Structure formats: C-alpha cells, structure tokens
Amino acid sequence: MPTRSATRVLVALLLARRSARRISNPFEQLTLATRQLGDGRYEVDLPRWGIAEADAAADALRDSAHQVDNLLRHEREFVRDASHQLRTPL
C-alpha cells in the first residue's frame, strides 16, 4: 500500500505530465503548420490555446501565410497578364 508521500509524488507526476502535454501540444502543431507552409500549403488553421506565446506565434504564422499567399497570387496574375500581352509564355 503506497504511503502518503508516494501518493503525493504520483499525483504531482501525473499533473506535471498533463501540464507538459498542454504546453508542448501547441508548439508541435505550430511546427507542423510551419512545415506545411514551407511545402506551399497556405491555409493555416490553428486554434487558440490560451497560452499567450503560442497564440501570438499562431497569429504571426497565419498572417505570414496570408501575405505569402497574396504575394504569390499577384505574381501569378502579373505573369499571366504579361504573357498574354506579349503573346508568348513566360
């Protein structure tokens, strides 16, 4: 039969593991979303976690993904229009 101190240690360990998962999960999702952005997938769908640093990083990544998507869209439109005007593919 476990002693009180052993029970306390076990409870502390379980709470620490739960907290570690709660803190690390957002950053694992941010890492995955960043890799997807690098692969050309600009739809960044990340939740709000209630962790200020993770939420700020997610907001910055969403904004960056949106800006990159807009820049590429405008570049493609420019190339398409220029190609049409010159009547030759670029």
C-alpha positions as a Markdown table, in Angstrom:
| # | Residue | x | y | z |
|---|---|---|---|---|
| 1 | Met | 0.0 | 0.0 | 0.0 |
| 2 | Pro | 1.5 | 3.3 | -1.1 |
| 3 | Thr | 2.5 | 5.8 | 1.6 |
| 4 | Arg | 1.1 | 9.3 | 1.6 |
| 5 | Ser | 4.3 | 10.8 | 0.3 |
| 6 | Ala | 4.4 | 8.2 | -2.6 |
| 7 | Thr | 0.8 | 9.1 | -3.4 |
| 8 | Arg | 1.7 | 12.8 | -3.5 |
| 9 | Val | 4.6 | 12.2 | -5.7 |
| 10 | Leu | 2.4 | 10.1 | -8.1 |
| 11 | Val | -0.2 | 12.9 | -8.2 |
| 12 | Ala | 2.5 | 15.5 | -8.8 |
| 13 | Leu | 3.9 | 13.4 | -11.6 |
| 14 | Leu | 0.6 | 13.0 | -13.3 |
| 15 | Leu | -0.2 | 16.7 | -13.0 |
| 16 | Ala | 3.3 | 17.6 | -14.4 |
| 17 | Arg | 2.8 | 15.3 | -17.4 |
| 18 | Arg | -0.6 | 16.8 | -18.1 |
| 19 | Ser | 0.8 | 20.3 | -17.9 |
| 20 | Ala | 3.8 | 19.4 | -20.1 |
| 21 | Arg | 1.4 | 18.0 | -22.8 |
| 22 | Arg | -0.8 | 21.1 | -22.6 |
| 23 | Ile | 2.2 | 23.3 | -23.1 |
| 24 | Ser | 4.0 | 21.3 | -25.7 |
| 25 | Asn | 1.0 | 20.4 | -27.9 |
| 26 | Pro | 0.5 | 24.0 | -29.3 |
| 27 | Phe | 4.2 | 24.2 | -30.3 |
| 28 | Glu | 4.1 | 20.8 | -32.0 |
| 29 | Gln | 1.1 | 22.0 | -34.0 |
| 30 | Leu | 2.9 | 25.2 | -34.8 |
| 31 | Thr | 5.9 | 23.3 | -36.1 |
| 32 | Leu | 3.7 | 21.1 | -38.3 |
| 33 | Ala | 1.8 | 24.2 | -39.7 |
| 34 | Thr | 5.1 | 25.9 | -40.4 |
| 35 | Arg | 6.4 | 22.9 | -42.3 |
| 36 | Gln | 3.1 | 22.8 | -44.3 |
| 37 | Leu | 3.6 | 26.5 | -45.1 |
| 38 | Gly | 7.0 | 25.7 | -46.4 |
| 39 | Asp | 5.5 | 23.0 | -48.6 |
| 40 | Gly | 3.2 | 25.5 | -50.2 |
| 41 | Arg | 0.0 | 25.0 | -48.2 |
| 42 | Tyr | -1.1 | 28.4 | -47.1 |
| 43 | Glu | -4.3 | 27.6 | -45.3 |
| 44 | Val | -3.1 | 27.8 | -41.7 |
| 45 | Asp | -5.8 | 26.6 | -39.4 |
| 46 | Leu | -4.7 | 26.8 | -35.8 |
| 47 | Pro | -6.8 | 27.0 | -32.7 |
| 48 | Arg | -6.4 | 29.4 | -29.8 |
| 49 | Trp | -4.8 | 27.6 | -26.9 |
| 50 | Gly | -5.0 | 30.2 | -24.1 |
| 51 | Ile | -1.2 | 30.3 | -23.9 |
| 52 | Ala | -0.1 | 33.8 | -24.8 |
| 53 | Glu | 3.1 | 32.9 | -26.5 |
| 54 | Ala | 1.6 | 30.1 | -28.6 |
| 55 | Asp | -1.4 | 32.2 | -29.6 |
| 56 | Ala | 0.9 | 35.0 | -30.7 |
| 57 | Ala | 3.1 | 32.6 | -32.7 |
| 58 | Ala | -0.1 | 31.2 | -34.4 |
| 59 | Asp | -1.3 | 34.7 | -35.2 |
| 60 | Ala | 2.0 | 35.6 | -36.7 |
| 61 | Leu | 2.1 | 32.4 | -38.8 |
| 62 | Arg | -1.5 | 32.9 | -40.0 |
| 63 | Asp | -0.6 | 36.5 | -41.0 |
| 64 | Ser | 2.6 | 35.4 | -42.8 |
| 65 | Ala | 0.8 | 32.6 | -44.6 |
| 66 | His | -1.8 | 35.0 | -45.8 |
| 67 | Gln | 0.8 | 37.5 | -47.0 |
| 68 | Val | 2.8 | 34.9 | -48.9 |
| 69 | Asp | -0.4 | 33.6 | -50.5 |
| 70 | Asn | -1.4 | 37.1 | -51.6 |
| 71 | Leu | 2.1 | 37.8 | -53.0 |
| 72 | Leu | 2.2 | 34.6 | -55.0 |
| 73 | Arg | -1.3 | 35.2 | -56.3 |
| 74 | His | -0.4 | 38.7 | -57.5 |
| 75 | Glu | 2.8 | 37.4 | -59.0 |
| 76 | Arg | 1.0 | 34.7 | -61.0 |
| 77 | Glu | -1.6 | 37.2 | -62.2 |
| 78 | Phe | 1.2 | 39.5 | -63.3 |
| 79 | Val | 3.0 | 36.8 | -65.2 |
| 80 | Arg | -0.3 | 35.6 | -66.8 |
| 81 | Asp | -1.2 | 39.1 | -67.9 |
| 82 | Ala | 2.3 | 39.9 | -69.1 |
| 83 | Ser | 2.4 | 36.6 | -71.1 |
| 84 | His | -0.9 | 37.4 | -72.7 |
| 85 | Gln | 0.2 | 41.0 | -73.6 |
| 86 | Leu | 3.4 | 39.7 | -75.1 |
| 87 | Arg | 1.6 | 36.7 | -76.7 |
| 88 | Thr | 4.4 | 34.5 | -75.5 |
| 89 | Pro | 4.6 | 32.2 | -72.5 |
| 90 | Leu | 6.9 | 33.3 | -69.7 |
